[in-house]
Amino acid sequence: MAGQDLRFWVGFHRISGVGSARISRLLERFETLETAWSASESAIRATGLPSDVVAAIVAERGNIDPERELERLEQHGVQAITLDDDDYPRLLRHIPLPPPVLYVRGMLLPTDELAIGVVGTRRATSYGADMTARISRGLAESGVTIVSGLALGIDSIAHRVALEAGGRTLAVFGCGLDTIYPPRNRQLAERIVEHGALISEYALGTKPDARNFPVRNRIISGLARGVVVIEAPARSGALITTSFAADQGRDVFAVPGSALSSASAGCHELIRNGATLVTGPEQILDQLDVARSEVQSQTRLLLPETQSERTLYEIVGAEPRHVNELSILSGLPVHEASGTLLAMELKGLVRQSGAQHYVRV
């Protein structure tokens, strides 16, 4: 956990131009963000941060009360999770430029790691609505968490159907969590809090702004194992999410529509460019290998990390190494290295690429 530094993570996060990379730079220089918060301008400048960022820190921190920021979060029932927290979503942590602070209303669970982003147009046709319901219901009933953006149309249908199926769903905001946008989805948002979470990288008080929504799409894909686009015209914002998904190494799925329907033109373009064509939840579940993923999720809860696992994980890389070689490099007896690697394979941390040869996942 970020511990006593939490209020300063939140404080720095409110300053213009301070993201995860720059917070890391401050931590390298000052060791704690509390020390960085009270550092002189010259000391901050010595970190090598751009002059405009240094000026913003010096000018804006005087107007921010970190303790008061935490009180405001508590009043709104919002939790702040930082990159320094064990609870920070594992998949999101490893995307380019992960949010340094996530604001969460509701609860994130380890099982949410098995998630699919469901996105599409705000102007869904009856076909798009039917396909969204079919796919979202099938995924939710199989234990897959549905991630979307609470927008009208495809997003709202995906959230609603996931809840009706007794599943979990996460809604990623493009504003602060004290603003429900669009307002007509207020009741849906409250239901999501009970069976999932509302998530934002934007501090309380941040109003909906058109510039925020394309950026937040990287979080939808970053939280998920893949993204399915159900209905999207040629210039749909949903296609931005698939661009982030591709950059993050996520699977991209697309639902075909009528060749004459402009509402599916974006999906058809995705398919031409290599997205997996899907007509129901089965193809997505097959590609996710849900049965194995559920075992990995449960085993990850049952088998906590050990020093042996950490040692081996640092050694195992993209090139296959035999268990005997890993035993020598790690200094672990062969029987201990072999048993640890088996546990790591069940957790989805490594996999066998040949007889007793392992690579990192």
Salt bridges, closest charged atoms under 4 A:
GLU34 OE2 - ARG7 NH2 3.73
GLU41 OE2 - ARG45 NH2 2.65
GLU67 OE1 - ARG7 NE 3.45
GLU69 OE1 - ARG14 NH1 3.38
GLU69 OE1 - ARG72 NH1 3.52
GLU71 OE1 - ARG68 NH1 3.54
ASP112 OD2 - ARG168 NH2 2.81
GLU113 OE2 - ARG90 NH2 2.55
GLU113 OE2 - ARG300 NH1 3.38
GLU190 OE1 - ARG105 NH2 2.93
GLU201 OE2 - ARG218 NH1 2.59
ASP209 OD1 - ARG211 NE 3.11
GLU269 OE1 - ARG272 NH2 2.56
GLU309 OE1 - LYS347 NZ 3.04
GLU325 OE2 - ARG321 NH1 2.57
